[in-house]
Amino acid sequence: MHRFVYERPEALADAVELFARHGAAARPLAGGTDLIIGLRDGSARPAVVVDLKRIAELPPTIEEQGSWLRISATVVMSDLLADARIRHEFPALAEAAAAVGSVQIRNRATVAGNICNASPAADTAPPLLVYGAVVVAVSDAGTRRIPLTDFFVRSGVTTLRSDEFVTAIELPRPSAPLGAVHLRRTRRRGHDLASVTLSCAIDRDGVTRLAYGSVGPRPILVVDESGRLADRGASDTVKEAILDRLFSAASPSPRSMRASPEYRLAMLRVLGRRAVRVALVRLDGGVQDG
Amino acid sequence: MRAEALSQVGLGRVGHSPQRVGGRTRVTGEQRYVGDIHLADELQVKLVTIPAARARIVAIDAAAAQAVPGVRLVFTPADLPQPVPRFGPQFADRPVLAVGETKYHGEPVAAVAAETVEAAEEAVRLVQVHYEELPALVTIGAALDPAAPLVQDPSSRPGDPLAHTNVLREHRYGWGDLDAQAAELVVDHRYRFPMVTHFAIEPHAFLAAPDGSGIVVWSTIQHPYWLQRMLAKLLGLPLAKVRVIAPDPGGGFGGKQHTKYEPLLAFMALRVGRPVRLVLSLEESFQAARRAAAEVQVRTGVCRDGTLVFQEIAADYLIGAYADIADRVVGKGSYIACGPYRLPAVRIVARAILSHTVPSTAFRGFGTPQVIWAVESNIDEVARRLGLDPLELRLKNVARKGEVFIPGDTPADGDWAESLRKAAEAIGWGTPRAPGRGRGIALGIKLGPTTGLSYATVRLLADGSVIVSAGTSDMGQGARTVFAQIAADELGAPLDWVTVVMGDTAVVPYDQQTSASRSTVLMGSAVLRACRDVQAQLRAMAARLYEIDEAAVEVTRGIVRLPQRELPISVVLSEGLGPLGGELIGTGEARKEPVPGHPLGGTAAFYDFNCTAAEVEVDEDTGDVTILRYVSVSDVGTAINPLQVHAQDAGAAIMGLGHTLMEQYIFDEAGRIRNLGAIDYRIPTSMDLPRAFETLLVENGDGPGPYGAKGISEGALLPVAPAIAAAIRDGTGVAIRELPLTPERVWRALRERDAAETASDVQGVPLAEGFPMAARHGKPSRRRQHGQG
């Protein structure tokens, strides 16, 4: 493994200072489920690794702040699954968190890290997009609140500046219940990287928010405000046409060995149809497996 | 102690499933694998490879690597004896390090030895290899192109008429006159089987240490005595000066049968005069061993009533850049390509085709899964085309016990129809099934060893405890337990009074190899004979002690029977050994002699036979295949340890589900492996198992091993793919002839079916529904449910 300096600041200000000093040469460490692999295979060669887990201001908690839930940068997937508010108000996020890796991975991997790694296949990205998440980043210039829709650029690249790091992800709590679900496609039933991810949230006004990943350089959020996708009376033909339009930004890589573009696009439509159906059942208070 | 009580000590172990010998340490992590062994003063070795498959090596600059603190040796081909030594179990074609040209992605061009792994890794990064990338052959089509580059230099194949091709060898088998057969239907298809790897949880690992005038090598090898021979030859040492220590491997599956990097380590150790150690990563294991891919053309000729009249097979196996044991795999695997069927005429042509890929080697099934996939799928097709029940077609044609089905070889050694009926019954063959679901059945057969030689010693110590020395490698299949059970039974010792010593050529007598499911039959027989030798000595001892005729003494299973009374062995032993104590030493030998003129060098010691049936559900939108029920039935002769037999069959089935549903190497245009490692080379997890999963045994005591046992554990892997594909066919109407049956491949086949139906607007071949089932209740069978049940 390549040599680097390991820093474990205990105050947020110290971490801010480290990133101000080292910029792109520094990498934050939370769960390490991506970073450690990169360090081992040589694809990540930071001069400084800044461990965020001992920072007093970043305990692994999910806190209520007015009408928002604030998920600290050190919260791991298992924490999300254990949180009743997440399970009840953000079920698609809980489903996505449950799909990440294995139990051991979920006990280490953080939600913030999942987002910052910016994999197009990141499981928590689509649900966070449909729920309107905001990324909170800090630097010595102060705190920025970045809507998740403005966060992803392409695989491994975000709009975070090199002197910034993420301290929390904030979620607006829905004022009325949503019908929501997270679906994914994998090559096997056991833990696997997704070849298509899709989250769907439908509100009482019939607005359908769909976010999908692994079918292009970054996860994408699309919204049907016409109400027709959520219209139980609308024909399949109408819904298919809407989904086609919503999925028009999908551009899977022909280089991937996980699935061909043709198959991914077809599965995106399958997941879209199924997600809308499940979300509608759930909106009505029904229990429906995703 | 009365005889009755005694018998409970001695008897009852064979045929029961005591706790596995060494099982606890294996699961608690206490077992010391090669990778856990450290020697004082050892150096850590890392391999230098280049990110290319085939490349001309222009120069290797080691200066920067040499300068890394802690680096003791940067070892290049120039440091080896010249010409660079080559080795291999069949052909001495593989250089210790790549010479002039790398021939596959991952072939080492140099190696570093350093005080720490970190220093070795850093140095490996700094070794500058100047190379020129060359086009690589990674498919059968490319390798057979007359304009293709030759993988092996023709000058290395003097006198070989195929030297100017990439065909290493061609194997031809057959009998009868194909042209004279009046077939009423001929079904002709091509089937593809992917390149897959063993994926043992324990990585390959090696240590080599100079030892006086010789050398000691620790290896994860399955065949320590073969490695000993190989090293002795390469190093010019007598066998007695090459000691191979082979701790129980953590999974082998054939991938650890043959020499890999031990010669490199030996040369490095002798060069630096210190022990050197190399533990491969999973990625490096992918580049050390794999199964041959294959394309198999099958023509099956049949009468309208379902009687098979001929089969013609052309099997092309894509082997690697060096032969390893792959040509033997091709020759032996294709030999039984026509399955267990009665056939008047057969023609088989198999080719071992060289390519710029990882050398393929032995892998559970040894070349047979590839042909069984093809032939069994074609048999299913024949049945459907004739409107016959695939089960009935097989029952009609499968060889009956004692019937010769390959002229000149061992006749059918089991009641194979019984396995077929048992599998059919367990899956509910012929009963109604829900829409969208399909059922498939297939069988598999493989030859056991064709030659063999195993020695064992059994020492009955003064207190009645026993030490068995047996050169088998227990890599998880449970050989230690089986040998301990045999010795415990024969000598009347409690199981935990038996120690089985393995894996050290300086201590344990010779065993040819651990392969072809041979160890229970061959080494088990050697152990049994060694026990009988001890019993003979006990008879002589009793005759002397009690002044009776030796012929009047009987020793069975822990008891010495005299004309008037019965004594436990321990009593006779302690009296007989007298005040000095000591022990009785028995030796046993088991041989499977070669047969001159036989195309494989010898006949089958036994057949590993299995019938598998499955019920699946296919998601028409996604191509997902869910295996709802799975039944695997093996003909095992006698299950010495039923739990281990069930576990081996379950493991074989799950391994087979890997190549059936998801596993395959993926290459880029330049021949580099794209899915190197666990992330993109997927194997089944517990969540991918069939919903209901059952293994059943047929036990007729008709094997050549101890107590009528046969070898097992490969058979259950053979029919997995054709059974699942037939079930998919049954449920959806699509026949897929290429593995793995990934969701995307199934989805494409479904789309093509829909497009064809739309285009022609006619129904395809009607699906056979509700075959009348010829149910017959056999003997009560051992049955075991696995997994989610």
Contacts between the chains, C-beta under 8 A, distances in Angstrom:
chain1	res1	chain2	res2	distance
A	1	B	118	6.6
A	1	B	121	7.4
A	42	B	125	7.6
A	185	B	622	7.2
A	185	B	743	7.8
A	187	B	662	5.9
A	187	B	682	5.2
A	187	B	742	6.7
A	187	B	743	7.3
A	188	B	661	7.6
A	188	B	662	5.6
A	188	B	682	5.1
A	188	B	684	6.7
A	188	B	685	6.5
A	188	B	687	7.6
A	188	B	688	5.1
A	189	B	685	7.1
A	189	B	687	4.2
A	189	B	688	4.9
A	190	B	684	7.1
A	190	B	685	2.6
A	190	B	686	6.9
A	190	B	687	4.3
A	190	B	688	5.5
A	191	B	685	6.9
A	192	B	682	6.5
A	193	B	679	6.7
A	193	B	680	7.9
A	257	B	666	4.8
A	257	B	674	5.3
A	257	B	675	5.9
A	257	B	680	6.2
A	258	B	680	6.9
A	259	B	744	5.7
A	260	B	744	6.5
A	263	B	744	4.5
A	263	B	747	6.4
A	263	B	748	7.8
A	266	B	747	7.2
A	267	B	622	6.3
A	270	B	621	4.7
A	270	B	622	5.9
